[in-house]
């Protein structure tokens, strides 16, 4: 089993990123919410039945 690494959540950094969400154009009825910092995340999946969010983090690109 792969050990999952916790990412420290820096409130100041998160608050600095929030204005970027306001600039994203989305179709009507679609929304984006900021929930956590995930440095280097490349893929995000949400389990619709439980609401669990998983992200794939890739740090060692060749």
N, C-alpha and C positions, 0 to 999 in steps of 0.2 A: 504494500500500500504506500502511495506517495504521501510524504509529509507536506501539509499545506502551511505556507508561511503567512503569518499575519502581517499586514501592512499598517504601520502607524498612521493614524488619521490626524493630520495637521489642520486645525480649523481655519487658520489664516490662509493657508494654501487653498483649501476648499472654497472659502469665500471669494478668493481672487479669481477662481475659475467660473463661478456662477454667471457672471455677465456674458461669458462666451455662449452659454445656452440660450440666452435671449436673442442672439444673432442668427441662430439656426432656423432656416425656413423649413417648415413642415406642413404637410397637407392638413386640412381642417380635420379635427378630431384626433390628431396624433399629438402626443406630448413627450417631452424629455424631462426627466427629473434627475437631479444629482443625488446620489445616495452614499458614495464612498470613493476614496482615492484608490486607483488601481494602476500604478505606474507600469508603463510598457504593455498594457493590456491590448490584445489584438482581436480577441473574440469574446463575445458575451452571449450567454444563453439564459433564458428564464423558463423555469418550470411553471407552466400555467396553473397546474393544480395546487401547488404549494407556495408559489411566489418566490422560490429560492433562485437567487441569481449567482451564476458561476462565470468566472472570467478566466481566459487562457492568457498567461503572461509569458512573453518571449523576450528574454534578455540577451541571449548570446547569438545574435545574427552574424552569419559569416560575411 
